[in-house]
């Protein structure tokens, strides 16, 4: 279940609770605790709806940009970040997370070998969402790294006169 689906489920459950408590309030209009609970639920619902709108906007942004990403960009990124190729099947390659990330030892990512449009976009969006959480960056920033990754290099200063890459 992806983020948007989880938010939809939470919003639906919150609405059910809200209606249930509103019905109780009509029977117990003087119940102060019930009024506080309703206020809290309304606040929670507003927060969920805001998160839902933001997630939808992000999803549509990702979908617009995802067509430019190729499976090889993900493979290059994962290998560069220390992910270990563990299995290659007919349609997918699996990569195990490096130990320093602290993920469970059985955690792995599947990357499709080809970018068939109907399947590729869904996988690419999901992989971008997962990797952005793992590496604590925005999905947009990760897409930039993926698209231009083979052109990006890091620079540092060893002293004021000498740059190294």
N, C-alpha and C positions, 0 to 999 in steps of 0.2 A: 504494500500500500504506500503510495507516495504522499508527500506533504499536503498537497491539495486535497486528496481524498481523506486524509486524517482530519484536516481542518473542517471539511464538509461534515464528516461524522460527528466531530465535537460540537459544531454549530447545531446540528440536528438534535443531539442529545441535550444541549443547553436549552434549546427552544422547548423541548418536552418538559424539562425540569421547570422552566419559567412558567409555562402554562399550568403545570400541576400546582405550583406554589400560588399562582394568581387565583386559581380555583379555590384553594384553601383559604386564601385571604378574604374572599367574598363571604366565606362561612365564619371566619374569625377576624373581623376588621380591626380589632383592638390588639392583635398579636404583634408586638413590637419586634420580636426576634424574626418573625416571618417577613416583616417589612424590610429589615436589614438584609435578610437572605435574598430577597427579591432584588434589592438594590445591588448587591454583590453580583448576582447572576446577570443583571443587565450590563454591569460594567464588564464582566467577563465576556459576555456575548459581543459587546462592542470591540473588545480587544481581539477576539477571534475573527470577527468580520474584517477588521483592519489587516490582520495577518493574512487572511484569505485573499483580500484584494491585492496585497503586496506579492503574495505567492503567484497569483494569476498574472500579474504584470511581469514578474520575473520569468515565469514560464513562457509567456509570449515573446519576451525579449530573447530568451534562450532559443526558442523555436526559430525566430527570425535569423539568428546567427549560426545555428547549428549546421545548416546546410554547407557551410564553408569548412567544417571540420571533417577530417578523414580519420579512419581507424588508425592509420599509421602515426598520426599525431599523438594519439593516446598511448600507443605502444612506445614511441620514443620518450614521452614524458615519464611513463611508468618505469622504464628501464633506467632513465637518468636519475629517478628518485629512489632507485634501489629495489624496486619490486622484482620478484623472482618469477620467471616463466615456469609454470608447473605442468600445464597440460595444453595440448593443441588438438582440437577436434576438427571436424569437417567445416564447422561454421564459426567456432569461437576459439579464442586463446584465453587461458586463465593465468592470472598473476597473483602471487601470494605477497602480502604486505611485508615490508621489511620489519624486523623485530623492534627497531628503535621507535616505531610509531605507537607501540603498546597495544596494538589490536590483537584480538584472539588469534591463536596460531592457525586456526582453520579458516580465517577470513581470506577471501580472495575476490578478485574482480574478473568479470568476463568481458572481453572486448571482441565484438564481431569482427570477422576477417574482412568482410566486404560491407560496403555502405549502401545496401539495397534500401531505397528511400523509405518505404513504409515501416521497416523494422529499425533501421539505423537511427532515425531521429529520436525515437523513444529511448533506445539504449544510450545514445550520446547524452541526452538531457539528464538521464538518471546517473550516468557516470560522472558528469560534470557536477551534479548536486552532491554526490557522495564525496568526490575528491575535494570539492571546495570546503566541505565540513572537516575532512581529515586534515587538510593543510591550512585551515583557518583563513580562507580568503573568500572573496565574493565569486560567484559563478562567472560574472562578467570578466573579472581579472584573470581567472583561470582560462577562460576561452581565449583571451589575448595571448596568454603564455602558450596554450596549445596551438593556436594558429601561427604564431610567430616564433615558437619555441626553438626551432632550429636556427633562427637568426639572432636569438637573444644570447648574450654572454654577460658574465658579471665582471665588474671592474672594482679594483681596490687600490688604495694608495699605500705604498710601503714607505715613502718619504715624500716630501713636498715636490721633488723634482722628477720622480719616477712613477709612472702608472704601469700597472700590470693587469693582464686580463686572464 
